[in-house]
Amino acid sequence: MSIVKGMDPIDVEPDPDDLRYWSVTTIIGALDKPALVHWSAIETAKAAVRKEKTWREILATDGEEAAIAYLKNARFQRLDGQRSAAELGTEVHAACEQYALSGTRPETDEEVTPFVDQFDRFLQEFQPEYQATEVTVYSPTYGYAGTCDGFLTIDGQRLIIDYKTSRDSTDARGKEKGPYPEVALQLAAYRYAELAAVWRPRRMEQWRRRYYLLSQTEREVGVPVPEVDAGAVIYLTPDRYAVHPVRCDEAVHQSFLFTLEAARWAFQLSKDVVGGPMMPGREVAA
C-alpha cells in the first residue's frame, strides 16, 4: 500500500474569508483533568523539598509572593538542556513520522533516541503498513479540525492511530502508565471528520486556543477521510512500548460532540450570561 507524505500544519494569519475551526485538542482541553491537578501538586511538593534552599532565599530577599510564584511554577521547570514534555513529544512524533515515511531510521539525540528504539521495536514486531501520516482533517458539519498521527494496517485491520509519549514507564505506585481515556474522543473526532487535507494545512492561535483555517477552495479539493475499522495508541517510553486498542466508534463521537458543546459554553457562551448589578425598577433580561 502507498504511503501519503505527511504535511505539518503551518502557523499563519487568517484570510478574511477563512472559516476558523477549533482544534480537537483545544476542545478536549475544556474537560476537567484531575490527573493534571494531581501531577501539579506532586511537582510543587518535589520543588518544595528539593529546592528548599532556593525558595527560602527568594522568600528572604523578594518576599512571600515571589516564593509562592516560584513554587507555583515549579511544574514547568526542567533540567538544563532537557526538553519540556510537549517539546519532547513533538520531537518523538517527528522522528516516528520520518521513520514511517522513509523506512530509514532518523538520526536523533540522546533524549529522543530511546523513544525511537521502542518505536523501532514496534515496527519490527507488528510490521504495520502505513497509508498516511500527519493527516489534517476537518468537519465542516460540526466546525472542528485536527491533525491525526497516522492511518495504518496491522494484520489486515485498518487503524487510525495516535502516538503518546511519557518519560516514565510507571506511576508513583509502580503501575505501568498508559494513555488517558480522552484519546478515544480525539481519535473518534478524527475518524468521523469529513475532509482530509491534500494541501499544506494552516492554523493559528488566539487566547491560547488553536484554530485550523479552511478556505472555500480548500474545502472543494478536500478528500474523504480514510475509512478505518478501529483505533489504537502507540504508547512510547524510553524503555518500553505498547499498542493500546482504543474504542472510537459513533457512540464515542457523540460524546466528543457533547464535549464540543461544553467547550462552546466555556469559550463563548459563559462570557456574557451574567450581567452587571441590577438597579431598582429594571426588568431582568430573558
Stockholm file with secondary structure:
# STOCKHOLM 1.0

chainA/1-286         MSIVKGMDPIDVEPDPDDLRYWSVTTIIGALDKPALVHWSAIETAKAAVRKEKTWREILATDGEEAAIAYLKNARFQRLDGQRSAAELGTEVHAACEQYALSGTRPETDEEVTPFVDQFDRFLQEFQPEYQATEVTVYSPTYGYAGTCDGFLTIDGQRLIIDYKTSRDSTDARGKEKGPYPEVALQLAAYRYAELAAVWRPRRMEQWRRRYYLLSQTEREVGVPVPEVDAGAVIYLTPDRYAVHPVRCDEAVHQSFLFTLEAARWAFQLSKDVVGGPMMPGREVAA
#=GR chainA/1-286 SS CCCBCCCCCEECCCCTTCEEEEEHHHHHTTSCCHHHHHHHHHHHHHHHHHTHHHHHHHHHHHCHHHHHHHHHTGGGCCCTTCCCHHHHHHHHHHHHHHHHHHSSCCCCCTTTHHHHHHHHHHHHHHCCEEEEEEEEEEETTTTEEEEEEEEEEETTEEEEEEEEECSCSBCTTSCBCCCCTHHHHHHHHHHTCSEECSSCCEEEEETTEEEEEECHHHHHHCEECCCCSEEEEEEECSSCEEEEEECCSHHHHHHHHHHHHHHHHHHTGGGGSSCCCCCTTCCCCC
#=GC SS_cons         CCCBCCCCCEECCCCTTCEEEEEHHHHHTTSCCHHHHHHHHHHHHHHHHHTHHHHHHHHHHHCHHHHHHHHHTGGGCCCTTCCCHHHHHHHHHHHHHHHHHHSSCCCCCTTTHHHHHHHHHHHHHHCCEEEEEEEEEEETTTTEEEEEEEEEEETTEEEEEEEEECSCSBCTTSCBCCCCTHHHHHHHHHHTCSEECSSCCEEEEETTEEEEEECHHHHHHCEECCCCSEEEEEEECSSCEEEEEECCSHHHHHHHHHHHHHHHHHHTGGGGSSCCCCCTTCCCCC
//
